[in-house]
Amino acid sequence: MTRSYNNLMNSPRIEINLAKIYKNTKYLKDLFLTKGISMMGVTKGFLGSPPVAAAMTAAGVEFIADSRIENIKKIKKSGIKNTFVLIRTPPMSKVKQVVKYADISLNSEIAVIQQLSEEARVQNKIHRIILMVDLGDLREGILPRDMDQTLKIINTFKGVKTIGIGTNLGCIGAILPDQEKMDELSKIAITLENKYKIHFDLISGGNSANYQWVNKSNRMGRINNLRIGEMIFTGCNTIDYSPVKQLEINTSCLVAEVIEVKQKDSLPSGISGTDAFGDVPAFSDRGTIRRAILGIGRQDVLTQGLSPVGNMEIIGSSSDHIIVDLKESAVKVGDQIRFHLTYGAQLSAMTSPYIEKVYLNEGQYGLN
C-alpha cells in the first residue's frame, strides 16, 4: 500500500512485471495454438518496450507488433530477433522507415501500398502486407465489395507481396468479433484465394476482443492469427473486463509520492467555475477528511484509470496533482502510494516522460 521514501527509488514510476507478462503471453499463445491460431505480441501498450518484447519473444510468439514504426525501430535495434509487424496503416511520410524496419505492415490504402512497393524496390526488398477489411467496426479497412479490385491492382506492384488479409473489431465501433464476422472474413479470404490461385499465409481475425470467440467456437475457418496486447497486460477478457483465472492481473503498478497531507474540508468554498480542462468538478460532502496530494497528475496519466492499493480513494486531480481521501490510512509526507492501472492508464503512464519505467524480473521470467 504505502512505503517510506527512505528506502525507495524515484517516483513517480511504473513498475512492469516481466514475469507476469511472460506467463500471460505464453498461456495465450499456447491456447490459441490449440485452435491453429498464431499470435502477434502487441507492444504498443508499453511504448514498444524492448524488455517487454524480449519477454514476449521468450514466451514463443512468432511476431512482435506495434502501431508505431518508432517503437519497432527501437525494439529491433535492441537486438531482439523476431518478425516485426506494423499494425497501423503506414503514413506516407514514413514509408522509407516502414520498409527498413517492419517485415510486414497492415494496409488499406492503394496509394500507400504503391509507395511501399517503390521504396521496397529501392531497398532491394519485398515488403509483405496484410490487407485490412472493414467488417463494420469502421476503423481502418477496405470494404468487402472492393477487396477483389484492390487486390487486382496491388498484384501489379513489384515491391510488395500480399501475404494475407485481416480485420479489426471491438475498437472504434466496439463491434464484437463473433462467429458471423469471422465466417465473413474466412469467406472473403477463400474467395480471393480461389480467384487468384494463391494461398494467404495469415488471416488475422482481430485482437484481444477475439478471446471469447476462440474459447467458445470450434469453427475457426481460415482465421489463423490474432494480434494480442491488452489482454496480456490486463489479464482480463476485454469484452466485459472480467479477470481470466489463468492469467496474471496487474502486470504493471504505478507508484507516486505524497507531497502534502492535511486535514481539510471535503467541499471547496466559494463560487465554482470550470477547471483547466473545461470541466465543472463535483465533490461529495464527506465532512472534514485527511487528504493527501500526490506529485503526479493528468499530464502524466489517465487518472480515472487508477485504483489505489489500500483503503483510500481518489477524489480529484489537476494537471500536476492527484488528491486522495486517506480515510483510515496512516500515510505521511514522503510515503509512496501504489495504484493498479487500466489499460488506458498504463498506456498514458508509459508515454509520460516524467514517469520512470522500472522492470522487474528482467531476463528471469519464473514467478516468485
C-alpha positions as CSV (number, residue, x, y, z in Angstrom):
1,M,0.0,0.0,0.0
2,T,2.4,2.7,1.2
3,R,6.1,2.7,2.0
4,S,8.5,5.2,3.4
5,Y,10.5,7.3,1.0
6,N,13.8,6.4,2.7
7,N,14.2,3.0,1.0
8,L,12.6,3.6,-2.3
9,M,13.5,4.5,-5.9
10,N,12.4,7.7,-7.6
11,S,8.8,8.5,-8.1
12,P,6.5,8.7,-9.9
13,R,7.4,5.4,-11.5
14,I,5.7,2.5,-13.2
15,E,6.9,-1.0,-12.3
16,I,6.5,-3.6,-15.0
17,N,6.5,-7.2,-14.0
18,L,8.0,-9.1,-16.9
19,A,7.4,-12.5,-15.3
20,K,3.7,-11.8,-15.4
21,I,3.8,-10.6,-19.0
22,Y,5.8,-13.7,-19.9
23,K,3.3,-16.0,-18.2
24,N,0.2,-14.3,-19.8
25,T,1.9,-14.3,-23.3
26,K,2.8,-18.0,-23.1
27,Y,-0.6,-19.1,-21.8
28,L,-2.5,-17.2,-24.6
29,K,0.0,-18.3,-27.3
30,D,-0.4,-21.9,-26.3
31,L,-4.2,-21.6,-26.0
32,F,-4.6,-20.1,-29.5
33,L,-2.2,-22.7,-31.0
34,T,-4.6,-25.5,-29.9
35,K,-7.1,-23.8,-32.4
36,G,-4.4,-23.4,-35.1
37,I,-4.0,-19.7,-34.5
38,S,-0.7,-17.9,-34.2
39,M,-0.3,-14.8,-32.1
40,M,1.3,-11.4,-32.6
41,G,2.5,-9.9,-29.3
42,V,1.5,-6.3,-29.4
43,T,3.9,-4.0,-27.5
44,K,2.2,-0.6,-28.0
45,G,0.7,-0.7,-24.5
46,F,4.2,-0.5,-23.1
47,L,5.6,2.1,-25.6
48,G,7.4,-0.5,-27.7
49,S,9.5,-1.6,-24.7
50,P,12.4,-3.9,-25.6
51,P,12.2,-5.7,-22.3
52,V,8.5,-6.4,-22.9
53,A,9.2,-7.5,-26.4
54,A,12.0,-9.8,-25.1
55,A,9.6,-11.4,-22.6
56,M,7.0,-12.0,-25.4
57,T,9.7,-13.5,-27.7
58,A,10.9,-15.8,-24.9
59,A,7.3,-16.9,-24.4
60,G,7.3,-18.1,-28.1
61,V,5.3,-15.5,-30.1
62,E,6.1,-15.6,-33.8
63,F,5.6,-11.9,-34.3
64,I,6.2,-8.7,-32.4
65,A,3.7,-6.0,-33.5
66,D,3.3,-2.3,-32.8
67,S,1.3,0.6,-34.2
68,R,4.4,3.0,-34.2
69,I,7.3,2.4,-36.5
70,E,9.5,4.3,-34.0
71,N,8.7,1.5,-31.5
72,I,9.6,-1.2,-33.9
73,K,12.8,0.5,-34.8
74,K,13.7,0.7,-31.1
75,I,12.9,-2.9,-30.4
76,K,14.8,-4.1,-33.5
77,K,17.9,-2.0,-32.7
78,S,17.9,-3.6,-29.2
79,G,18.9,-6.8,-30.8
80,I,15.7,-8.8,-30.4
81,K,15.1,-11.3,-33.2
82,N,11.6,-11.8,-34.4
83,T,9.2,-10.9,-37.3
84,F,8.1,-7.3,-36.8
85,V,4.7,-6.1,-37.9
86,L,3.4,-2.6,-38.1
87,I,-0.3,-2.8,-37.2
88,R,-1.3,0.7,-38.2
89,T,-1.7,1.8,-41.8
90,P,1.7,3.3,-42.7
91,P,1.8,7.1,-43.1
92,M,3.2,8.3,-46.4
93,S,5.8,10.3,-44.6
94,K,7.4,7.2,-43.0
95,V,7.3,4.7,-45.9
96,K,11.1,4.5,-46.0
97,Q,11.3,3.6,-42.3
98,V,8.5,1.1,-42.6
99,V,10.2,-0.8,-45.3
100,K,13.5,-0.7,-43.5
101,Y,12.3,-1.8,-40.1
102,A,9.0,-3.6,-40.5
103,D,8.8,-7.1,-42.1
104,I,5.1,-6.8,-42.5
105,S,2.6,-4.0,-42.4
106,L,-1.2,-3.8,-42.3
107,N,-2.6,-1.7,-45.1
108,S,-5.9,-0.4,-46.5
109,E,-4.8,2.4,-49.0
110,I,-3.7,1.6,-52.6
111,A,-1.6,4.9,-52.8
112,V,0.3,3.9,-49.6
113,I,0.9,0.4,-50.9
114,Q,2.2,1.7,-54.1
115,Q,4.7,3.9,-52.3
116,L,5.8,0.9,-50.1
117,S,6.3,-1.1,-53.3
118,E,8.5,1.7,-54.9
119,E,10.5,2.1,-51.7
120,A,11.0,-1.6,-51.3
121,R,12.5,-1.8,-54.8
122,V,14.9,1.0,-53.8
123,Q,15.9,-1.0,-50.8
124,N,16.0,-4.2,-52.8
125,K,13.3,-5.9,-50.7
126,I,9.9,-7.4,-51.0
127,H,7.7,-5.8,-48.3
128,R,5.0,-8.1,-47.1
129,I,1.5,-6.7,-46.5
130,I,-1.8,-7.8,-44.9
131,L,-4.9,-6.1,-46.5
132,M,-7.3,-4.9,-43.9
133,V,-11.1,-5.4,-44.4
134,D,-13.7,-3.3,-42.7
135,L,-16.4,-5.6,-41.3
136,G,-18.4,-2.9,-39.6
137,D,-16.3,-1.5,-36.8
138,L,-15.5,1.5,-39.0
139,R,-11.8,1.8,-38.2
140,E,-9.3,1.0,-40.9
141,G,-10.2,-1.3,-43.8
142,I,-11.3,-1.8,-47.4
143,L,-15.0,-2.5,-47.8
144,P,-15.6,-6.2,-48.7
145,R,-17.1,-5.4,-52.1
146,D,-13.8,-3.6,-53.0
147,M,-11.4,-6.3,-52.0
148,D,-11.2,-8.0,-55.3
149,Q,-10.5,-4.9,-57.3
150,T,-8.0,-3.7,-54.7
151,L,-6.0,-7.0,-54.7
152,K,-6.1,-6.9,-58.6
153,I,-4.3,-3.5,-58.6
154,I,-1.9,-4.4,-55.8
155,N,-0.8,-7.6,-57.7
156,T,0.7,-5.3,-60.4
157,F,3.1,-3.8,-57.8
158,K,6.5,-5.4,-57.9
159,G,7.9,-4.5,-54.5
160,V,5.2,-5.8,-52.2
161,K,3.6,-9.2,-51.6
162,T,0.1,-9.7,-50.1
163,I,0.5,-12.5,-47.6
164,G,-2.9,-12.2,-46.0
165,I,-6.0,-10.3,-45.0
166,G,-7.2,-9.1,-41.6
167,T,-9.8,-7.2,-39.8
168,N,-10.2,-5.1,-36.7
169,L,-13.2,-5.3,-34.4
170,G,-14.0,-4.3,-30.8
171,C,-12.4,-0.9,-31.3
172,I,-14.0,2.3,-32.7
173,G,-17.4,0.9,-33.1
174,A,-17.0,-1.8,-30.4
175,I,-18.4,-4.4,-32.8
176,L,-18.0,-7.9,-31.4
177,P,-15.9,-10.4,-33.3
178,D,-18.5,-13.1,-33.3
179,Q,-18.8,-16.2,-35.4
180,E,-20.7,-14.4,-38.2
181,K,-17.9,-11.8,-38.6
182,M,-15.2,-14.5,-38.5
183,D,-17.1,-16.6,-41.1
184,E,-17.4,-13.5,-43.3
185,L,-13.6,-12.9,-43.1
186,S,-12.9,-16.5,-43.9
187,K,-15.3,-16.4,-46.9
188,I,-13.5,-13.3,-48.3
189,A,-10.1,-15.0,-47.9
190,I,-11.3,-18.2,-49.7
191,T,-12.9,-16.3,-52.5
192,L,-9.8,-14.3,-53.2
193,E,-7.5,-17.3,-52.9
194,N,-9.7,-19.3,-55.4
195,K,-9.9,-16.5,-57.9
196,Y,-6.2,-15.6,-57.9
197,K,-4.9,-19.1,-57.4
198,I,-2.9,-18.0,-54.3
199,H,-2.6,-19.1,-50.6
200,F,-2.7,-16.5,-47.9
201,D,-0.2,-17.2,-45.0
202,L,-2.1,-15.1,-42.5
203,I,-5.8,-14.4,-41.9
204,S,-5.6,-12.1,-38.9
205,G,-9.0,-12.2,-37.3
206,G,-8.6,-9.4,-34.7
207,N,-7.3,-8.5,-31.3
208,S,-7.8,-9.3,-27.6
209,A,-11.6,-8.9,-28.1
210,N,-11.5,-12.2,-30.0
211,Y,-10.6,-14.3,-26.9
212,Q,-14.2,-15.1,-26.1
213,W,-14.9,-16.2,-29.7
214,V,-11.9,-18.5,-29.7
215,N,-12.9,-20.0,-26.4
216,K,-16.5,-20.7,-27.4
217,S,-16.1,-21.7,-31.1
218,N,-14.8,-24.9,-32.7
219,R,-15.1,-23.3,-36.2
220,M,-12.1,-21.2,-36.8
221,G,-12.5,-21.3,-40.6
222,R,-9.5,-19.7,-42.2
223,I,-8.6,-17.5,-39.2
224,N,-5.1,-18.4,-38.2
225,N,-3.7,-15.3,-36.5
226,L,-4.7,-12.8,-33.7
227,R,-3.0,-9.6,-32.5
228,I,-2.9,-9.6,-28.7
229,G,-1.7,-6.8,-26.4
230,E,-4.3,-5.5,-24.0
231,M,-5.2,-9.0,-22.7
232,I,-1.6,-9.8,-22.0
233,F,-1.2,-6.6,-19.9
234,T,-4.5,-6.7,-18.1
235,G,-5.2,-10.4,-17.6
236,C,-8.8,-9.7,-18.4
237,N,-11.4,-10.6,-21.0
238,T,-11.6,-7.3,-22.9
239,I,-15.3,-7.7,-23.8
240,D,-16.5,-7.3,-20.2
241,Y,-13.2,-6.8,-18.4
242,S,-13.7,-9.9,-16.2
243,P,-10.4,-11.4,-15.0
244,V,-9.3,-14.7,-16.7
245,K,-8.3,-17.0,-13.9
246,Q,-5.3,-18.5,-15.7
247,L,-3.8,-15.0,-16.3
248,E,-2.0,-12.6,-14.0
249,I,-3.7,-9.3,-13.5
250,N,-1.9,-6.0,-12.7
251,T,1.2,-6.7,-14.8
252,S,2.2,-3.1,-14.0
253,C,1.9,-0.8,-11.0
254,L,2.1,3.0,-10.7
255,V,3.9,4.4,-7.7
256,A,3.5,8.1,-6.7
257,E,4.9,10.1,-3.8
258,V,2.8,12.1,-1.2
259,I,3.9,15.7,-1.2
260,E,1.2,17.1,1.2
261,V,-1.0,15.7,4.0
262,K,-3.6,18.0,5.5
263,Q,-6.9,17.8,7.4
264,K,-9.3,19.8,5.2
265,D,-13.0,20.2,4.4
266,S,-14.2,17.8,1.6
267,L,-16.2,20.6,-0.1
268,P,-14.5,23.6,-1.7
269,S,-15.7,27.0,-0.6
270,G,-16.6,29.9,-2.9
271,I,-18.2,30.3,-6.3
272,S,-17.4,27.3,-8.6
273,G,-16.4,27.7,-12.3
274,T,-14.7,25.4,-14.8
275,D,-11.3,23.8,-14.2
276,A,-8.3,23.9,-16.5
277,F,-9.8,21.1,-18.6
278,G,-13.1,22.8,-19.1
279,D,-14.9,20.6,-16.6
280,V,-17.1,21.6,-13.6
281,P,-15.8,19.5,-10.8
282,A,-18.3,17.8,-8.4
283,F,-17.5,16.9,-4.8
284,S,-19.3,14.8,-2.2
285,D,-19.7,16.2,1.3
286,R,-17.6,13.9,3.4
287,G,-17.1,16.3,6.2
288,T,-13.5,17.0,7.3
289,I,-11.1,14.5,5.9
290,R,-7.3,13.7,5.8
291,R,-6.2,14.4,2.2
292,A,-3.0,13.6,0.5
293,I,-1.7,15.4,-2.5
294,L,0.5,13.3,-4.9
295,G,3.2,14.6,-7.2
296,I,1.6,13.3,-10.4
297,G,-1.4,14.4,-12.4
298,R,-3.4,14.4,-15.6
299,Q,-0.4,15.4,-17.7
300,D,1.2,12.1,-16.7
301,V,-1.6,9.6,-16.6
302,L,-5.3,8.9,-17.2
303,T,-6.3,9.4,-13.6
304,Q,-9.7,7.9,-13.9
305,G,-7.9,4.6,-14.8
306,L,-6.1,4.4,-11.4
307,S,-7.2,2.4,-8.4
308,P,-5.3,3.0,-5.1
309,V,-4.0,-0.1,-3.4
310,G,-5.5,0.1,0.1
311,N,-8.4,1.8,1.9
312,M,-8.3,5.2,0.2
313,E,-9.9,7.0,-2.7
314,I,-9.0,9.5,-5.5
315,I,-11.3,12.5,-5.1
316,G,-9.8,14.9,-7.7
317,S,-6.9,15.7,-10.0
318,S,-5.3,18.6,-11.8
319,S,-2.6,18.6,-14.4
320,D,0.2,18.0,-11.8
321,H,-1.6,16.7,-8.7
322,I,-3.9,13.8,-7.6
323,I,-5.9,14.3,-4.4
324,V,-6.7,11.2,-2.3
325,D,-9.0,10.8,0.6
326,L,-6.8,8.8,3.0
327,K,-9.7,7.6,5.2
328,E,-8.0,5.5,7.9
329,S,-4.7,5.1,6.1
330,A,-1.6,6.2,8.2
331,V,0.1,8.0,5.3
332,K,2.6,10.8,5.8
333,V,4.5,13.1,3.6
334,G,7.2,11.3,1.7
335,D,5.3,8.0,1.6
336,Q,4.6,6.4,-1.7
337,I,1.1,5.2,-2.8
338,R,0.7,2.3,-5.2
339,F,-2.0,2.2,-7.9
340,H,-3.4,-0.5,-10.2
341,L,-3.9,0.7,-13.8
342,T,-6.4,0.1,-16.5
343,Y,-5.0,-0.4,-20.0
344,G,-5.7,3.3,-20.8
345,A,-3.9,4.5,-17.7
346,Q,-1.0,2.2,-18.4
347,L,-0.7,3.4,-21.9
348,S,-0.7,7.1,-20.8
349,A,1.8,6.4,-18.0
350,M,4.2,4.7,-20.3
351,T,4.0,7.6,-22.7
352,S,4.8,10.2,-20.0
353,P,8.5,11.3,-19.9
354,Y,8.0,12.2,-16.2
355,I,7.3,8.7,-15.1
356,E,10.3,6.4,-14.6
357,K,10.0,2.9,-16.0
358,V,11.2,0.1,-13.8
359,Y,11.4,-3.5,-15.0
360,L,11.0,-6.4,-12.6
361,N,12.4,-9.9,-13.3
362,E,14.2,-8.8,-16.4
363,G,15.6,-12.0,-18.1
364,Q,14.2,-14.1,-15.3
365,Y,10.6,-14.9,-16.0
366,G,9.9,-17.5,-13.3
367,L,7.2,-16.2,-11.0
368,N,8.2,-15.9,-7.3
